[in-house]
Amino acid sequence: MSSSRGGYHHGDLAHALECAAMQLLVDRPAQEISLREVARAANVSHNAPYHHFADRNGLLKAIAERSMSDLVDAVITAVDAAADPRAAFRGGGAAYVRFAVERPHAFAAIYDPTVCVPGAPTPTMAVLIDRLEAVLNEITAAVGLTEPVDAVSVWGVIHGLGVLSAAGHFSLPAALAALENSVDRLLAGVSLAS
């Protein structure tokens, strides 16, 4: 069917395959998505994905990179919409937690150590990790938390809240309330950076 005359005819096969994979990711973990399913969802022949992905691990890396790009964009959008540094700090953290809960399979794909190997990310993922770290460093420093370990601590708090909430240990509203409480405690008595 997909190789028929009425099948897929588009100049950007890679984009079509990635979009199909991301759509499948809405309902199931990346580890359960096959190249054959992606081909079917994109309405191409079952061999077509091999023109873009060397193997299934290549597909999983693309899913992780696209998911990380979406996460970084969500955090940056929230930070940019904030009226002041403390609102940016809260908004960026909340966007991160919300992404983890609302898109749990995408979030899990980002941090799958078999796909994004710690210390050895793909070049695309490395750039995205750097962008996320830069945003976290900026919003943390802007609220007066200027020790090098502060941004790591903040990332750990928001990541942990996202993971626990996505796993069902507590609701999104409870996670966001816990984030607010943590932010209030972190910022108590801290002067804004000049």
Protein Blocks (a to p, Z undefined) as FASTA:
>chain_A
ZZmmklccdfblmlmmmmmmmmmmmmpcfklpcfklmmmmnopafklmmmmmmblmlmmm
mmmmmmmmmmmmmmmmmmmmpmbfklmmmmmmmmmmmmmmmmmmlmmmmmmmklmgghia
cfklmmmmmmmmmmmmmmmmmnopabfklmmmmmmmmmmmmmmmmnopacfklmmmmmmm
mmmmmmgopacdZZ
